[in-house]
Amino acid sequence: MTPGCRPLAQTGHRRIVMFSTGCARRLQVTSIRHYRGQPVADAAHPVEDSAGRCGAALNAMNLHLAVLLVYAAILMGVGLWIGRRVRSSTDFFVAGRRLGPSLLFSTMLAANIGAGSTVAAAGLGYADGLSAWWWVGSAGLGSIVLAFWIGPRIRRIAADQGLHTLGDYLEYRFGEHVRATITVLLWMGTLAILAAQIIGIGWILNVVVGLPPWLGCLIGGGVVIVYFTAGGLLTAAWVNAVQLVVLLAGFLVALPLTVASAGGWGAIQTATHAVDDYWNVWQGGSSGWFYLAMLGPAFIISPGLLQKTYGARDDRTVRLGVGLNAAVLLVFAALPPLLGMIARAVEPGLDNPELALPTLLMQALPPAVGALGLAAIFSAEVSSSDAILFMLATSLSQDLYRRYVDPDASDGQVLKVARRAAVAGGILGTGLAVGAASMVSVLGLFYNLLTVSLFVPVLGGLYTRRVGPAEAMGAIAGGVGTYVAVEVLAMGEPVLGMTPAMIGLLGALAGCGLTAGARSGAPRR
């Protein structure tokens, strides 16, 4: 490297070298490379030996950081302001059951577009190509089922019975043992997905200002804890509306500008034509249609999403709000993979594909537009994190504290425990994020666990009286046991063309069916 322009960020064994192509032009970020001694920039992007150009890079970096800090402060401010209206646990957990279609739509979509739907999906697009559409597209397909069949039905039951959580429903339908079992499983899985969102925030701050990822995780976790703890679902619904505007605006502006920066679609296709099946939407690399088996069911029975439908004022609200969320997801599913593919054309040598999206926004866009794009990713990560804290807070305060520790607890006591649970869950999730390997790995754990443990009991409980407490426990044991066994023995690889989650779902069905058969064949007394 020339002595006039030194690196702006260094983390661990990787160094991010930032420089500009002109004092008033865009910030450039080279490939992230392992270095020995002095870092070396890519030949395609020579470092300008100019203090003025380094100053432009610093100014762009400062703009990105300033936008993120101001935006985070706005989110916390809105959360604290709305939180003053929360007076009861019903306000905190189900927003007083008065959410209309627009607020339900925004809070559902903001929850569904998180680190997995942006940073991880772009990383899959970078590595595997267009088939990464299925990572988010599967969520959209699952949301259609939730909107028109599962959501309205479970909302009516929740309103009639005064239910606040999925655990409340499981106890109402199957008894306390099923509720306790699912609560423990969900706490483990939910911490994993919270960690994934916080990892995404850490990567953004790492790319923007060179903060160590662990420090970025601490900052991101702190923002989420502050604004969600203030008011629960009521706060999240309003903050998510703000986040959604920023998120969609950022991605819609970024896509055409990054395409133009890369030289157009023709140049992008030329740069990636040598990669097998890169433009095949059905399957390419490790991505493809089989994501539907892992992700589709999870977005039908996710406690965080089902509990948001509890806050709807009527069935029509669920169909409209969740249905529109599904439609937007199906379209949005193409954006992050395409941005990842553009990043591969521009920067083919990234060591970590999950850095493709923030790196592209820093490199291929003018600073002001790049800042908007980074704010969009930040919105995605934070909005999903509050949905996960919602699951943790309701699970601990309602499913454990009020049910087993203090059944006579007052409404104020439950609200206090919920807020403390959100803080504790946020701290634990942040700690897990610091030590996690990648977003895709922890997201896969969560979605698989949801599918194999909850899909059969929830749908069976809604649509047939033949599934009772014993059948539900049989499904949980069969699903989780089969999934864990296949995951360990096959080391996460498909068996006979089926993923461990697919086989686990078959195990859940078998466990439910065998238990029902054993009970029907048992002598009656």
Beta strands, then each sheet from edge to edge (+ up, - down):
strand 1: 9-11
strand 2: 14-16
strand 3: 18-20
strand 4: 27-29
strand 5: 33-34
strand 6: 283-284
strand 7: 287-288
sheet 1: 1+ 2- 5+
sheet 2: 3+ 4-
sheet 3: 6+ 7-
end
